[in-house]
Amino acid sequence: MSMLSIKDLQVYYGAINAIKGISFDVEQGEIIALIGANGAGK
C-alpha cells in the first residue's frame, strides 16, 4: 500500500502549465528527492 499517491498532478503559474499530468506512488521506506534549479518553484 502506498504512503503517498499522486495522480495526474497539474500545476499552473497563471496561464503557464508548469507541470502536466504527473503521477507517482511513494511506498513506505522509500526516499524521494525533488531536483531542480534554484528559483524553479520546487
C-alpha positions as CSV (number, residue, x, y, z in Angstrom):
1,M,0.0,0.0,0.0
2,S,1.3,3.5,-0.9
3,M,2.1,6.0,1.8
4,L,1.6,8.8,-0.8
5,S,-0.2,8.5,-4.2
6,I,-0.3,11.4,-6.7
7,K,-2.4,11.0,-9.8
8,D,-2.5,13.4,-12.8
9,L,-0.9,16.4,-11.0
10,Q,-1.1,19.7,-12.8
11,V,0.4,23.0,-11.7
12,Y,-0.2,26.3,-13.3
13,Y,1.5,29.7,-12.9
14,G,-1.1,32.0,-14.4
15,A,-1.6,30.7,-17.9
16,I,1.6,28.6,-17.9
17,N,1.1,24.9,-17.3
18,A,4.4,24.1,-15.5
19,I,3.6,20.5,-14.6
20,K,1.2,18.4,-16.7
21,G,-0.1,15.0,-15.8
22,I,2.5,13.6,-13.4
23,S,1.5,10.5,-11.4
24,F,3.6,8.5,-8.9
25,D,3.4,6.5,-5.7
26,V,5.7,6.5,-2.7
27,E,5.9,3.3,-0.7
28,Q,6.7,3.1,3.0
29,G,10.5,3.3,3.5
30,E,11.2,4.9,0.1
31,I,13.3,8.1,-0.1
32,I,12.5,10.6,-2.9
33,A,14.0,13.9,-3.9
34,L,12.7,16.8,-6.0
35,I,15.5,18.2,-8.1
36,G,15.5,21.5,-10.0
37,A,17.3,24.8,-10.4
38,N,17.2,27.5,-7.7
39,G,14.1,29.7,-8.2
40,A,12.3,26.9,-10.1
41,G,9.4,26.8,-7.7
42,K,10.1,23.5,-6.0
